[in-house]
Amino acid sequence: MEVDEEQLSARPALETEGLRFLHVTVGSLLASYGWYIVFSCILLYVVFQKLSTRLRALRQRQLDRAAAAVEPDIVVKRQEALAAARLKMQEELNAQVEKHKEKLRQVRAGFSLNVWS
């Protein structure tokens, strides 16, 4: 304690008064609201971490989209794959239509035989 007083007495009076005022102000603030400040800092840290990970993921997705849109080989491959998938779906639909037409022919043929019998 005496060492602190000796250090304070060695400094100019205005600086000493400023340090005492700061010590009293900060000390009373921490004494009154210390736990609130601690919990607020923890909460801010957690929120900042959550937001920073989401922002990093969002930026990465944007960069991936930009990179994919720029590379013409990838665009061409996607378009070819899309065209192939459409062609396959159309062929499957045509096959289903043919099966349905054949069933209708069989039903009509059976119906016409039953009517004339």
C-alpha positions as a Markdown table, in Angstrom:
| # | Residue | x | y | z |
|---|---|---|---|---|
| 1 | Met | 0.0 | 0.0 | 0.0 |
| 2 | Glu | 2.8 | 2.4 | 0.8 |
| 3 | Val | 4.5 | 1.6 | -2.4 |
| 4 | Asp | 1.4 | 2.6 | -4.3 |
| 5 | Glu | 1.2 | 5.9 | -2.4 |
| 6 | Glu | 4.9 | 6.6 | -3.1 |
| 7 | Gln | 4.3 | 6.0 | -6.8 |
| 8 | Leu | 1.2 | 8.2 | -6.8 |
| 9 | Ser | 3.1 | 11.0 | -4.9 |
| 10 | Ala | 5.9 | 10.8 | -7.4 |
| 11 | Arg | 3.5 | 11.7 | -10.2 |
| 12 | Pro | 2.0 | 15.1 | -10.9 |
| 13 | Ala | -1.1 | 16.0 | -8.9 |
| 14 | Leu | -3.4 | 16.2 | -12.0 |
| 15 | Glu | -2.4 | 12.8 | -13.2 |
| 16 | Thr | -2.8 | 11.4 | -9.7 |
| 17 | Glu | -6.3 | 12.9 | -9.4 |
| 18 | Gly | -7.3 | 11.5 | -12.8 |
| 19 | Leu | -6.1 | 8.0 | -11.8 |
| 20 | Arg | -8.0 | 8.1 | -8.5 |
| 21 | Phe | -11.1 | 9.2 | -10.3 |
| 22 | Leu | -10.7 | 6.4 | -12.9 |
| 23 | His | -10.1 | 3.9 | -10.1 |
| 24 | Val | -13.2 | 5.0 | -8.2 |
| 25 | Thr | -15.4 | 5.2 | -11.3 |
| 26 | Val | -14.4 | 1.8 | -12.7 |
| 27 | Gly | -14.4 | 0.2 | -9.3 |
| 28 | Ser | -17.9 | 1.3 | -8.5 |
| 29 | Leu | -19.1 | 0.3 | -12.0 |
| 30 | Leu | -17.7 | -3.2 | -11.7 |
| 31 | Ala | -19.0 | -3.5 | -8.1 |
| 32 | Ser | -22.5 | -2.6 | -9.2 |
| 33 | Tyr | -22.7 | -4.2 | -12.6 |
| 34 | Gly | -19.8 | -6.6 | -12.7 |
| 35 | Trp | -21.8 | -9.9 | -13.3 |
| 36 | Tyr | -24.0 | -8.2 | -15.8 |
| 37 | Ile | -20.9 | -7.1 | -17.8 |
| 38 | Val | -19.4 | -10.5 | -17.6 |
| 39 | Phe | -22.6 | -12.3 | -18.8 |
| 40 | Ser | -23.1 | -9.7 | -21.5 |
| 41 | Cys | -19.6 | -10.2 | -22.8 |
| 42 | Ile | -20.1 | -14.0 | -22.9 |
| 43 | Leu | -23.4 | -13.6 | -24.7 |
| 44 | Leu | -21.8 | -11.2 | -27.2 |
| 45 | Tyr | -19.0 | -13.7 | -27.8 |
| 46 | Val | -21.4 | -16.6 | -28.5 |
| 47 | Val | -23.5 | -14.5 | -30.8 |
| 48 | Phe | -20.5 | -13.3 | -32.7 |
| 49 | Gln | -19.2 | -16.8 | -33.1 |
| 50 | Lys | -22.6 | -18.1 | -34.5 |
| 51 | Leu | -22.9 | -15.2 | -36.9 |
| 52 | Ser | -19.3 | -15.4 | -38.1 |
| 53 | Thr | -19.7 | -19.1 | -39.0 |
| 54 | Arg | -22.9 | -18.4 | -40.8 |
| 55 | Leu | -21.4 | -15.5 | -42.7 |
| 56 | Arg | -18.3 | -17.7 | -43.6 |
| 57 | Ala | -20.7 | -20.4 | -45.0 |
| 58 | Leu | -22.7 | -17.8 | -46.9 |
| 59 | Arg | -19.5 | -16.3 | -48.4 |
| 60 | Gln | -18.2 | -19.8 | -49.4 |
| 61 | Arg | -21.5 | -20.6 | -51.1 |
| 62 | Gln | -21.4 | -17.4 | -53.0 |
| 63 | Leu | -17.8 | -18.0 | -54.1 |
| 64 | Asp | -18.6 | -21.6 | -55.2 |
| 65 | Arg | -21.6 | -20.3 | -57.2 |
| 66 | Ala | -19.4 | -17.6 | -58.8 |
| 67 | Ala | -16.7 | -20.1 | -59.6 |
| 68 | Ala | -19.1 | -22.6 | -61.1 |
| 69 | Ala | -20.8 | -20.0 | -63.2 |
| 70 | Val | -17.4 | -18.8 | -64.6 |
| 71 | Glu | -16.1 | -22.2 | -65.7 |
| 72 | Pro | -17.6 | -23.0 | -69.0 |
| 73 | Asp | -16.7 | -26.7 | -68.9 |
| 74 | Ile | -18.8 | -27.2 | -65.8 |
| 75 | Val | -21.7 | -25.3 | -67.3 |
| 76 | Val | -21.6 | -27.4 | -70.5 |
| 77 | Lys | -21.4 | -30.6 | -68.4 |
| 78 | Arg | -24.4 | -29.5 | -66.4 |
| 79 | Gln | -26.4 | -28.7 | -69.5 |
| 80 | Glu | -25.5 | -32.1 | -71.1 |
| 81 | Ala | -26.5 | -33.9 | -67.9 |
| 82 | Leu | -29.8 | -32.0 | -67.8 |
| 83 | Ala | -30.5 | -32.8 | -71.5 |
| 84 | Ala | -29.7 | -36.5 | -70.9 |
| 85 | Ala | -32.0 | -36.6 | -67.9 |
| 86 | Arg | -34.8 | -35.0 | -69.8 |
| 87 | Leu | -34.3 | -37.4 | -72.7 |
| 88 | Lys | -34.4 | -40.4 | -70.3 |
| 89 | Met | -37.6 | -39.1 | -68.7 |
| 90 | Gln | -39.2 | -38.6 | -72.1 |
| 91 | Glu | -38.3 | -42.1 | -73.1 |
| 92 | Glu | -39.8 | -43.5 | -69.9 |
| 93 | Leu | -43.0 | -41.5 | -70.5 |
| 94 | Asn | -43.3 | -42.7 | -74.1 |
| 95 | Ala | -42.9 | -46.3 | -72.9 |
| 96 | Gln | -45.7 | -45.8 | -70.3 |
| 97 | Val | -47.9 | -44.3 | -73.0 |
| 98 | Glu | -47.3 | -47.3 | -75.3 |
| 99 | Lys | -48.2 | -49.7 | -72.4 |
| 100 | His | -51.3 | -47.8 | -71.7 |
| 101 | Lys | -52.4 | -47.8 | -75.4 |
| 102 | Glu | -51.8 | -51.5 | -75.5 |
| 103 | Lys | -53.9 | -52.1 | -72.4 |
| 104 | Leu | -56.7 | -49.9 | -74.0 |
| 105 | Arg | -56.5 | -52.0 | -77.2 |
| 106 | Gln | -56.8 | -55.2 | -75.2 |
| 107 | Val | -59.8 | -53.8 | -73.2 |
| 108 | Arg | -61.5 | -52.7 | -76.3 |
| 109 | Ala | -60.9 | -56.0 | -78.1 |
| 110 | Gly | -62.2 | -57.8 | -75.1 |
| 111 | Phe | -65.2 | -55.5 | -74.9 |
| 112 | Ser | -66.1 | -55.8 | -78.5 |
| 113 | Leu | -65.9 | -59.6 | -78.4 |
| 114 | Asn | -68.2 | -59.7 | -75.3 |
| 115 | Val | -70.7 | -57.4 | -76.9 |
| 116 | Trp | -71.0 | -59.5 | -80.1 |
| 117 | Ser | -71.1 | -62.7 | -78.2 |
